[in-house]
Amino acid sequence: MARAAHRVDLRTTLAYSRGMMHATERADELILKLESMAHGGDAIARHEGQVIFVRGGIPGERVRARVTERRARFLRAAVVEVLAPSPHRVSPPCPYVEHCGGCQWQHIAYAAQSAIKTDIVEETLARIGGLQAPPVAPALPAANPLRYRNHVQVRLASGGRLGFMARESHHVVPIERCLLAHPLAQARWEALQEAGLSFRRAGLRVGVNTGESLLVLEGSQRPPASHLPPGACAWIQGGAIHAIRGDPWYHEELLGRRYRVSAGSFFQVHTAQAETLVRVALEMLAPSPADRVLDLYCGVGVFALSVADRVEQVLGIEAAGAAIADARVNGAEQANARWIEGPAEQALAPLEGPWNKAILDPPRAGCAEAVLTTLAQLEVERMVYVSCEPSTLARDIARLMTLGYAVERVQPVDMFPQAFHVETVALLRRQRSPMNPAVPGHAGALVDPLA
């Protein structure tokens, strides 16, 4: 007996989709076999030689999908009916999943999400990084795939209700409760809703292990303190941060160490998995008492200070002023930790060795070429690269291989359950001296695999 087809109601979602002005009742529908998953949350299919990115699908499924966007090189589509469902398909627990743009994978069982992320990292390192057999270990899943986010950003929807941006749209979907928000963040959400303030955007940040919180409001008018919900609150206007009540920061603890995190500083949104990430990075770094360690893109100093007690010297480099100020406070009693504010490529240029190990945790865009070249010139023996974007990780690994480094281990860590994002930690070790890496056209020159 054939399985019953699964209907997927995407009428509202299509209204928010890219190409929504072209989505009509006469929109094209295709029967597709979904092959794999792209790093963007969509399943991949092929039809008449053309790649199709299919929202709402799972690899292995046979679906009916409606085309929502046509490009010269690919199509985008959305599942309207699942004809042969994957065994990993589940009913999304969130009532807003068809409208909100925050989650892409609630229709996939969590164990399968981690496996898919492992496959995406492996495929990206092979395709972009040129690795024949990427040494990728299975992704480390989160113990709790819901109610984990220590930081959520909300906007005002109609009627003054709080909500999130709709998928690929400027429309705000009103939401009463987010299933990904940590209970402490959800409590701040409800207090902000009751306050009835006017703002452009609000950040709800909490310390999961400390119980502290910080409300960060952005808007053209400073809200009166008398109207604020309880707790610390800061206001951002034109890039400047103003404390309205309490200090413009909160504290979080990771692996027994306390960190100040200011309103303008980045911090991982999943506290428990952030501890996993630090453990993995330190294991790969293999610190010893004689080591001199560079921590590039150091943020508030988490990696640098986690390793400082085990090495001779650690130097943190960070371009964001708020974050490096936090790092200096967090490391005030760490005599062997130094800090430099500025872009990594500029801060590294005048450095002299020896620096034998390095941790790199760049933003989504990855590392500037000059950073990788300088690390090779400093003859750094061991690098631990922490990445939130597999494609730029693969690109930078390819560049490092031309500079004499080899990839030994790659460990994905699932920091973002229910979403396609994945954090990855890679260990690279120096195999040979680079041959004039800064000279274009030389045998050791950088090669961009995306060119």
ChimeraX attribute file (.defattr): number of C-alpha atoms within 10 A of each C-alpha:
attribute: neighborCount
match mode: 1-to-1
recipient: residues
	/A:1	3
	/A:2	6
	/A:3	8
	/A:4	10
	/A:5	12
	/A:6	13
	/A:7	13
	/A:8	15
	/A:9	12
	/A:10	18
	/A:11	12
	/A:12	10
	/A:13	19
	/A:14	23
	/A:15	18
	/A:16	20
	/A:17	22
	/A:18	16
	/A:19	15
	/A:20	15
	/A:21	12
	/A:22	16
	/A:23	18
	/A:24	12
	/A:25	7
	/A:26	8
	/A:27	11
	/A:28	12
	/A:29	15
	/A:30	14
	/A:31	16
	/A:32	20
	/A:33	21
	/A:34	21
	/A:35	16
	/A:36	18
	/A:37	23
	/A:38	19
	/A:39	19
	/A:40	12
	/A:41	20
	/A:42	24
	/A:43	25
	/A:44	22
	/A:45	24
	/A:46	15
	/A:47	13
	/A:48	5
	/A:49	8
	/A:50	11
	/A:51	14
	/A:52	25
	/A:53	24
	/A:54	27
	/A:55	21
	/A:56	24
	/A:57	35
	/A:58	30
	/A:59	19
	/A:60	18
	/A:61	21
	/A:62	21
	/A:63	26
	/A:64	23
	/A:65	24
	/A:66	25
	/A:67	22
	/A:68	23
	/A:69	20
	/A:70	13
	/A:71	8
	/A:72	6
	/A:73	8
	/A:74	14
	/A:75	18
	/A:76	21
	/A:77	27
	/A:78	26
	/A:79	24
	/A:80	21
	/A:81	21
	/A:82	23
	/A:83	19
	/A:84	17
	/A:85	20
	/A:86	15
	/A:87	12
	/A:88	16
	/A:89	18
	/A:90	14
	/A:91	9
	/A:92	15
	/A:93	11
	/A:94	15
	/A:95	12
	/A:96	20
	/A:97	18
	/A:98	20
	/A:99	24
	/A:100	24
	/A:101	19
	/A:102	16
	/A:103	21
	/A:104	22
	/A:105	24
	/A:106	19
	/A:107	20
	/A:108	21
	/A:109	16
	/A:110	20
	/A:111	13
	/A:112	15
	/A:113	23
	/A:114	24
	/A:115	14
	/A:116	22
	/A:117	26
	/A:118	23
	/A:119	20
	/A:120	21
	/A:121	28
	/A:122	23
	/A:123	22
	/A:124	21
	/A:125	26
	/A:126	15
	/A:127	16
	/A:128	20
	/A:129	26
	/A:130	17
	/A:131	19
	/A:132	9
	/A:133	10
	/A:134	18
	/A:135	15
	/A:136	20
	/A:137	15
	/A:138	18
	/A:139	23
	/A:140	20
	/A:141	20
	/A:142	20
	/A:143	11
	/A:144	13
	/A:145	18
	/A:146	16
	/A:147	17
	/A:148	25
	/A:149	28
	/A:150	24
	/A:151	23
	/A:152	19
	/A:153	17
	/A:154	22
	/A:155	20
	/A:156	22
	/A:157	16
	/A:158	11
	/A:159	7
	/A:160	15
	/A:161	18
	/A:162	24
	/A:163	22
	/A:164	24
	/A:165	20
	/A:166	21
	/A:167	23
	/A:168	14
	/A:169	14
	/A:170	10
	/A:171	16
	/A:172	21
	/A:173	22
	/A:174	22
	/A:175	15
	/A:176	14
	/A:177	17
	/A:178	21
	/A:179	17
	/A:180	23
	/A:181	21
	/A:182	23
	/A:183	18
	/A:184	21
	/A:185	27
	/A:186	23
	/A:187	14
	/A:188	22
	/A:189	25
	/A:190	14
	/A:191	15
	/A:192	20
	/A:193	16
	/A:194	14
	/A:195	13
	/A:196	15
	/A:197	15
	/A:198	17
	/A:199	18
	/A:200	12
	/A:201	16
	/A:202	23
	/A:203	21
	/A:204	24
	/A:205	28
	/A:206	29
	/A:207	22
	/A:208	22
	/A:209	15
	/A:210	13
	/A:211	11
	/A:212	16
	/A:213	24
	/A:214	28
	/A:215	29
	/A:216	25
	/A:217	28
	/A:218	21
	/A:219	15
	/A:220	13
	/A:221	13
	/A:222	16
	/A:223	17
	/A:224	9
	/A:225	11
	/A:226	9
	/A:227	12
	/A:228	19
	/A:229	19
	/A:230	16
	/A:231	14
	/A:232	19
	/A:233	25
	/A:234	24
	/A:235	24
	/A:236	20
	/A:237	13
	/A:238	8
	/A:239	9
	/A:240	8
	/A:241	18
	/A:242	17
	/A:243	15
	/A:244	19
	/A:245	17
	/A:246	12
	/A:247	15
	/A:248	20
	/A:249	23
	/A:250	22
	/A:251	19
	/A:252	21
	/A:253	16
	/A:254	18
	/A:255	13
	/A:256	10
	/A:257	11
	/A:258	15
	/A:259	22
	/A:260	21
	/A:261	27
	/A:262	23
	/A:263	25
	/A:264	18
	/A:265	17
	/A:266	13
	/A:267	19
	/A:268	15
	/A:269	19
	/A:270	24
	/A:271	21
	/A:272	19
	/A:273	22
	/A:274	20
	/A:275	17
	/A:276	19
	/A:277	24
	/A:278	19
	/A:279	15
	/A:280	19
	/A:281	24
	/A:282	16
	/A:283	12
	/A:284	22
	/A:285	20
	/A:286	13
	/A:287	18
	/A:288	12
	/A:289	11
	/A:290	11
	/A:291	19
	/A:292	21
	/A:293	27
	/A:294	26
	/A:295	26
	/A:296	28
	/A:297	25
	/A:298	28
	/A:299	27
	/A:300	28
	/A:301	28
	/A:302	23
	/A:303	24
	/A:304	28
	/A:305	23
	/A:306	17
	/A:307	22
	/A:308	22
	/A:309	17
	/A:310	15
	/A:311	16
	/A:312	16
	/A:313	20
	/A:314	26
	/A:315	21
	/A:316	28
	/A:317	27
	/A:318	25
	/A:319	18
	/A:320	18
	/A:321	14
	/A:322	19
	/A:323	25
	/A:324	24
	/A:325	21
	/A:326	21
	/A:327	27
	/A:328	19
	/A:329	16
	/A:330	19
	/A:331	22
	/A:332	11
	/A:333	9
	/A:334	14
	/A:335	11
	/A:336	15
	/A:337	23
	/A:338	17
	/A:339	20
	/A:340	17
	/A:341	19
	/A:342	16
	/A:343	16
	/A:344	23
	/A:345	19
	/A:346	14
	/A:347	16
	/A:348	19
	/A:349	13
	/A:350	8
	/A:351	12
	/A:352	9
	/A:353	11
	/A:354	12
	/A:355	20
	/A:356	17
	/A:357	23
	/A:358	25
	/A:359	26
	/A:360	24
	/A:361	20
	/A:362	22
	/A:363	13
	/A:364	13
	/A:365	12
	/A:366	21
	/A:367	22
	/A:368	13
	/A:369	16
	/A:370	17
	/A:371	19
	/A:372	20
	/A:373	22
	/A:374	18
	/A:375	24
	/A:376	23
	/A:377	18
	/A:378	18
	/A:379	19
	/A:380	21
	/A:381	17
	/A:382	22
	/A:383	25
	/A:384	26
	/A:385	25
	/A:386	25
	/A:387	24
	/A:388	21
	/A:389	19
	/A:390	26
	/A:391	23
	/A:392	22
	/A:393	27
	/A:394	26
	/A:395	22
	/A:396	23
	/A:397	26
	/A:398	24
	/A:399	22
	/A:400	25
	/A:401	22
	/A:402	19
	/A:403	28
	/A:404	19
	/A:405	24
	/A:406	19
	/A:407	20
	/A:408	13
	/A:409	16
	/A:410	25
	/A:411	23
	/A:412	28
	/A:413	26
	/A:414	28
	/A:415	29
	/A:416	23
	/A:417	27
	/A:418	23
	/A:419	17
	/A:420	22
	/A:421	20
	/A:422	22
	/A:423	22
	/A:424	27
	/A:425	24
	/A:426	24
	/A:427	22
	/A:428	23
	/A:429	19
	/A:430	19
	/A:431	14
	/A:432	13
	/A:433	14
	/A:434	21
	/A:435	16
	/A:436	16
	/A:437	22
	/A:438	18
	/A:439	11
	/A:440	11
	/A:441	11
	/A:442	11
	/A:443	13
	/A:444	19
	/A:445	18
	/A:446	23
	/A:447	18
	/A:448	14
	/A:449	15
	/A:450	12
	/A:451	4
